[in-house]
Amino acid sequence: MRVIAAVIGLLLVWLAEVGVAESYGDIRERRSDLFHPETGYRIARHRAPVPDDIPMPVRRVSALRAKMLLDRGALALDVYGASQSRFDELDGTWLVSEPRMSLPGAVWLPEVGRGVLEPVIEHYLQLELERATGGKKAHAVVVFCVADCWMSWNAAQRIAALGYSRVHWYPHGTDGWADLGWRLDPVEPVPVGVQ
């Protein structure tokens, strides 16, 4: 019975991935007001259907490919924004309103997928990526959030722009993972280093 449920789950994920999503170019052309004019990152309404593509060198991956990469040691990078969250200016801890369940072994860096980042969050992303990858820009990184969230789309491109050469975007995020019946674990956001 478990095998049948897993096969059905994989089929549903595959059907969702071959759905009728628009391309990034079509979405940006239709709603240019939602995108930063210079970077092309989505700056408003982050929770909306994502495109079926992402600019190279980032690669879009399925749940199965993401799992394979993670099993081989890729960094699972959760960029869930936690909407009302803010970090404490004194000690850098994030004040989150609800617990977060994420892919096993994930590193959670809230807010790094916004269309425009504050300098402190840009530095936070750079520092924590360097820490999590051991400073190896060729280390594989799987970037995700939840389904229909542009934060992971933005963050994946931003990470590639920092020189990381093996960036993978998993657009279905924790929702797609859970739909397959795969385990999610509690995760705490990495504190922001404060000066």
C-alpha positions as CSV (number, residue, x, y, z in Angstrom):
1,M,0.0,0.0,0.0
2,R,2.9,2.4,0.8
3,V,4.4,1.8,-2.6
4,I,1.2,2.6,-4.4
5,A,0.8,5.8,-2.3
6,A,4.4,6.8,-3.2
7,V,3.8,6.1,-6.9
8,I,0.6,8.2,-6.8
9,G,2.4,11.0,-5.0
10,L,5.3,11.0,-7.6
11,L,2.7,11.0,-10.4
12,L,0.9,14.0,-8.8
13,V,4.2,15.9,-8.4
14,W,5.2,15.1,-12.0
15,L,1.8,16.4,-13.3
16,A,2.2,19.6,-11.3
17,E,5.6,20.1,-12.8
18,V,4.5,19.7,-16.4
19,G,1.5,21.9,-15.8
20,V,0.7,25.2,-17.6
21,A,3.0,27.6,-15.8
22,E,4.0,30.8,-17.7
23,S,7.5,31.6,-18.5
24,Y,9.4,34.3,-16.5
25,G,9.5,36.6,-19.5
26,D,5.7,36.4,-20.0
27,I,5.0,37.1,-16.4
28,R,7.4,40.0,-16.3
29,E,6.0,41.5,-19.5
30,R,2.5,41.2,-18.2
31,R,3.2,42.6,-14.7
32,S,6.4,44.6,-14.9
33,D,5.4,46.5,-11.8
34,L,6.1,43.3,-9.7
35,F,9.8,43.2,-10.7
36,H,12.9,45.2,-10.0
37,P,13.8,47.0,-13.2
38,E,17.5,46.3,-13.0
39,T,17.9,42.9,-11.4
40,G,14.6,41.3,-12.6
41,Y,13.9,39.9,-9.1
42,R,10.3,39.8,-8.0
43,I,9.8,42.6,-5.5
44,A,6.1,42.3,-4.7
45,R,3.5,39.6,-4.1
46,H,6.1,36.9,-3.5
47,R,3.4,34.3,-2.8
48,A,2.1,33.7,-6.4
49,P,2.5,31.0,-9.0
50,V,6.2,30.8,-10.1
51,P,7.4,30.5,-13.7
52,D,8.3,27.3,-15.3
53,D,11.9,28.6,-16.0
54,I,14.7,30.4,-14.3
55,P,17.7,32.1,-15.9
56,M,20.9,30.1,-16.3
57,P,23.2,29.1,-14.7
58,V,20.6,28.1,-12.1
59,R,18.8,24.8,-12.8
60,R,15.2,24.0,-11.9
61,V,15.0,20.6,-10.3
62,S,12.2,18.1,-9.5
63,A,11.7,16.6,-6.0
64,L,13.5,13.4,-7.1
65,R,16.5,15.3,-8.4
66,A,16.6,17.6,-5.3
67,K,16.6,14.5,-3.1
68,M,19.4,12.9,-5.1
69,L,21.5,16.0,-4.8
70,L,20.8,16.3,-1.1
71,D,21.7,12.6,-0.6
72,R,25.0,13.4,-2.3
73,G,25.8,16.2,0.1
74,A,24.2,19.3,-1.5
75,L,23.3,22.1,0.9
76,A,19.6,22.3,1.5
77,L,18.9,26.0,1.7
78,D,15.5,27.0,3.0
79,V,14.7,30.7,2.3
80,Y,11.2,30.8,3.7
81,G,10.5,34.4,4.6
82,A,8.4,33.9,7.7
83,S,6.4,37.0,6.8
84,Q,6.2,38.9,10.0
85,S,9.6,37.8,11.3
86,R,12.4,40.2,12.2
87,F,15.7,39.5,13.8
88,D,16.6,41.0,17.2
89,E,19.1,43.8,16.6
90,L,20.9,42.9,19.9
91,D,21.7,39.3,19.5
92,G,20.7,38.4,15.9
93,T,18.1,35.8,16.8
94,W,15.0,35.6,14.6
95,L,11.6,36.3,16.2
96,V,9.5,33.8,14.3
97,S,5.7,33.5,14.9
98,E,5.4,29.8,14.2
99,P,7.6,26.7,14.0
100,R,9.1,25.8,10.6
101,M,9.3,22.2,9.2
102,S,11.8,21.8,6.5
103,L,13.8,19.3,4.5
104,P,16.1,17.2,6.7
105,G,19.4,18.9,7.4
106,A,18.3,22.2,5.9
107,V,19.8,25.6,6.8
108,W,17.1,28.2,7.1
109,L,18.1,31.8,6.1
110,P,14.9,33.9,6.4
111,E,14.3,36.9,4.2
112,V,17.2,36.3,1.8
113,G,14.8,35.8,-1.1
114,R,13.2,39.3,-1.0
115,G,13.5,41.3,-4.3
116,V,15.6,43.9,-2.6
117,L,17.7,43.1,0.5
118,E,18.9,45.4,3.3
119,P,22.7,45.4,3.4
120,V,22.7,43.4,6.7
121,I,20.7,40.6,5.0
122,E,23.0,40.6,2.0
123,H,26.0,40.2,4.2
124,Y,24.1,37.5,6.2
125,L,23.5,35.5,3.1
126,Q,27.1,35.8,1.9
127,L,28.5,34.9,5.3
128,E,26.2,31.9,6.0
129,L,26.6,30.5,2.5
130,E,30.4,30.6,2.9
131,R,30.0,28.9,6.3
132,A,27.6,26.2,5.1
133,T,29.6,25.4,1.9
134,G,33.0,25.6,3.6
135,G,33.8,28.5,1.2
136,K,33.5,26.2,-1.8
137,K,31.7,28.0,-4.6
138,A,31.3,24.7,-6.5
139,H,29.4,23.1,-3.6
140,A,25.9,22.1,-4.8
141,V,23.1,24.2,-3.3
142,V,19.4,23.3,-3.5
143,V,17.3,26.5,-2.8
144,F,13.7,26.1,-1.8
145,C,10.8,27.7,0.1
146,V,7.2,26.6,-0.2
147,A,5.2,26.0,-3.4
148,D,4.2,29.2,-5.3
149,C,6.8,31.4,-3.7
150,W,9.2,33.7,-5.6
151,M,11.5,34.0,-2.6
152,S,13.4,30.8,-3.7
153,W,13.4,32.0,-7.3
154,N,15.0,35.3,-6.3
155,A,17.5,33.7,-3.8
156,A,18.7,31.0,-6.3
157,Q,19.7,33.7,-8.8
158,R,21.2,35.9,-6.1
159,I,23.4,33.0,-5.0
160,A,24.5,32.3,-8.5
161,A,25.4,36.0,-8.9
162,L,27.6,35.5,-5.8
163,G,29.7,33.0,-7.9
164,Y,28.2,29.7,-6.8
165,S,28.3,27.5,-9.8
166,R,26.0,24.6,-8.9
167,V,22.7,26.3,-7.8
168,H,19.5,24.3,-8.1
169,W,16.0,25.7,-7.7
170,Y,13.4,23.3,-6.2
171,P,10.1,25.3,-6.8
172,H,7.8,23.0,-4.9
173,G,9.7,23.3,-1.7
174,T,8.5,21.9,1.6
175,D,4.9,21.5,0.2
176,G,6.0,19.3,-2.7
177,W,8.3,17.3,-0.3
178,A,5.4,16.7,2.1
179,D,3.0,15.8,-0.7
180,L,5.4,12.9,-1.5
181,G,5.2,11.7,2.1
182,W,8.9,12.5,2.7
183,R,10.0,13.5,6.1
184,L,10.2,17.1,7.2
185,D,12.2,18.1,10.3
186,P,11.9,21.2,12.6
187,V,14.4,23.8,11.7
188,E,15.6,27.0,13.4
189,P,16.6,30.1,11.5
190,V,20.3,30.9,11.6
191,P,20.9,34.0,13.6
192,V,22.1,37.2,11.9
193,G,25.6,38.1,12.9
194,V,25.4,41.6,14.5
195,Q,28.3,44.0,14.9
